[in-house]
Amino acid sequence: MPGRARRRYTTFLVAVTPERTRKAPRPVVYAVMKPNAEEALDAVRGLAEPQADVALVGGLSTRIAKALKLKPDEPRAV
């Protein structure tokens, strides 16, 4: 009797750059475990201000994600 299919997660790095002001804004980078890049971007967009730029900037290995104790569907600033 097979169990339910296991969902595969990938850890994505997503940068949020606030709207430009007089000073150069510092981007905040979030690590988020999601099945695909679109879902990772949507999860971080929910945390960002509407004017902020949200961009996928990379990924993390499984080893580093475990060391950071990341959980699926839980964005964390790194």
C-alpha positions as CSV (number, residue, x, y, z in Angstrom):
1,M,0.0,0.0,0.0
2,P,1.8,3.1,-1.2
3,G,1.7,6.2,0.9
4,R,1.1,9.7,-0.4
5,A,3.6,11.2,-2.7
6,R,6.3,13.2,-0.9
7,R,6.6,16.8,-1.9
8,R,10.1,17.9,-2.9
9,Y,11.3,21.2,-1.7
10,T,14.2,23.4,-3.0
11,T,15.6,26.3,-0.9
12,F,15.6,29.5,-2.9
13,L,17.2,32.9,-2.0
14,V,14.9,35.8,-2.7
15,A,16.0,39.5,-2.4
16,V,13.7,42.3,-1.5
17,T,14.9,45.8,-2.4
18,P,12.8,48.6,-1.0
19,E,11.8,51.6,-3.1
20,R,14.6,54.0,-3.8
21,T,15.0,56.9,-1.4
22,R,17.8,59.4,-0.9
23,K,20.0,56.8,0.6
24,A,20.7,53.6,-1.2
25,P,18.4,51.0,0.1
26,R,19.8,47.8,1.5
27,P,18.2,44.6,0.1
28,V,17.0,41.9,2.5
29,V,17.6,38.4,1.4
30,Y,15.2,35.6,2.4
31,A,15.7,31.9,2.3
32,V,12.5,30.0,1.6
33,M,11.8,26.3,1.0
34,K,9.2,25.8,-1.8
35,P,8.6,23.3,-4.6
36,N,9.3,25.9,-7.3
37,A,10.6,29.4,-7.8
38,E,7.2,31.0,-8.5
39,E,5.9,29.9,-5.1
40,A,9.0,31.2,-3.4
41,L,8.6,34.6,-5.0
42,D,4.9,34.7,-4.1
43,A,5.7,33.8,-0.4
44,V,8.2,36.7,-0.1
45,R,6.0,39.2,-2.0
46,G,3.5,38.7,0.8
47,L,6.1,40.0,3.3
48,A,7.4,42.9,1.2
49,E,5.9,46.3,0.7
50,P,4.0,46.8,-2.6
51,Q,6.6,49.1,-4.1
52,A,9.6,46.8,-3.3
53,D,11.4,44.9,-6.0
54,V,11.4,41.1,-5.4
55,A,13.9,38.9,-7.3
56,L,15.2,35.4,-7.2
57,V,18.9,35.6,-6.6
58,G,20.0,32.0,-6.0
59,G,19.6,28.9,-3.9
60,L,21.0,27.0,-0.9
61,S,22.2,23.4,-0.7
62,T,20.3,20.9,1.4
63,R,23.2,20.8,3.8
64,I,23.1,24.5,4.5
65,A,19.3,24.5,4.7
66,K,19.5,21.8,7.4
67,A,22.2,23.7,9.3
68,L,19.9,26.8,9.3
69,K,17.0,24.6,10.4
70,L,14.7,25.9,7.7
71,K,11.2,24.6,7.6
72,P,9.1,24.3,4.4
73,D,6.8,27.3,3.7
74,E,8.6,29.5,6.3
75,P,10.6,32.4,4.8
76,R,13.5,33.5,6.9
77,A,15.8,36.5,6.5
78,V,19.5,35.5,6.1
